[in-house]
């Protein structure tokens, strides 16, 4: 089982698992790790105070990108390694 089924299952499971992880990051905004209110809520409050929604939400989008892009790169490397090793 571990020599036949497990390698195939790992290849198939990498992309959906990482996609789910990225959705969790986006959905929760890592509020407990970042240490302040959810990013979009904080962005909305700052935008209402400064009247600069484009600048504020651009920064929020950049923070989301900084959180999600490394996870996606790591997944890409995992997929490349798994396909190269067992292909």
Buried (B, 14 or more C-beta within 10 A) or exposed (E): EEEEEEEEEBBEEBEEEBEEBBEEBBEEBBEEEBEEEBBBEBBBEBBEEEEEEEEBBEBBEEBBEEBBEEBBEEBEEBBEEBEEEEE
